[in-house]
């Protein structure tokens, strides 16, 4: 079993219970790593000055046999688009540079009530609308596997903090793949829950509507499940969560029907990713599941792809309309989005929402034929840290969302999805694959993911930077 900074959240809880370390001692160990490694990664943009006091309180509870949950004393980071009382919430934008919320967002409050220790906030791209992590306040976040490259986005700081061993857990958001793709780029597990399964509020403006959800990131499925169960559940302040039931579904132990779609039409895909995900499909077959490969998804993504840019454009316009006179504070790329968003008619926007609702009905019907869908998590390996997106994939031109084709549709339909590590690329860069379940089948996804991890463990893989730190 690893020790010290390499402890997973679950292992750390056991170490506390055995008296091998304390929350206060472990926090100091991680703070020393942050001081050494974070300047090279730019993952954490603010530390919580209350962490030491919280860790001491957790240690006293454990010593007295009053631990509130297995998360008692476990440190975690929170993405800088999620509200934490008393800490900056800049959203990567100069518009929000001075914003310090007075209240925790619900998932943060639940983790704090479970005994987790908030380490600090992690870096994001401006308004969390891009697939890499850079903003004008803090600059670029770098991938621990190769600091010249991006960890992806928008949860880039979150995944970098976990991949480098600065924290065993991170809380992120996923509005178009922002947990799953960065997890795939850094060798981690990232869960996007079903819409409503994790209650939200208060929050920043939800410019991606209910399609953006909060979820956990960790090195192991067990840790992701531990954090997920702490933050999941209804709350009357978020009425969507009151309707998110926990259907019994099928048992993961039974042979599941898995639809494997390695490519989306003519969209380019890195051949190393394609080969690695194909191995994962064979591994799931070996576990007893029925994996059927198809050339296409059983539903049309074109209407969603057409509406997707409008969401971000109108979202930026909405934010700036709430903060008049601050247009000059946003990045140049976002000024173009702002102008485009202000030209979108209400009728066009409402038509797009109707498209999303129709898409949800279609996807629900399609899932009557299978239990899970398997795809790559991202179409490209990590690219240079300050480049917005990879301009080419497999030698072919790729637009701004070319690397992200596999994930956004899942946010649109609201189903749960998880990204899991598979065989890395020849140069050692991580690769991930995505499993998508029926609406509400979050626990089933976690069960299947645990089966896969047990047969093909990855937690021993660490970037050289982390091991030398």
Helices and strands as residue ranges (DSSP letters): G 4-6, H 9-18, H 23-41, E 44-47, H 51-63, E 75-79, G 94-96, H 106-113, E 117-122, G 126-128, E 134-135, E 139-140, H 156-163, E 169-174, H 180-186, E 189-192, G 209-211, E 213-218, H 221-231, H 239-242, E 257-260, H 271-286, E 290-293, H 302-322, G 327-329, H 332-342, H 346-366, G 367-369, E 372-376, E 392-393, E 396-397, G 402-404, H 408-413, E 417-422, E 431-437, H 442-455, H 464-468
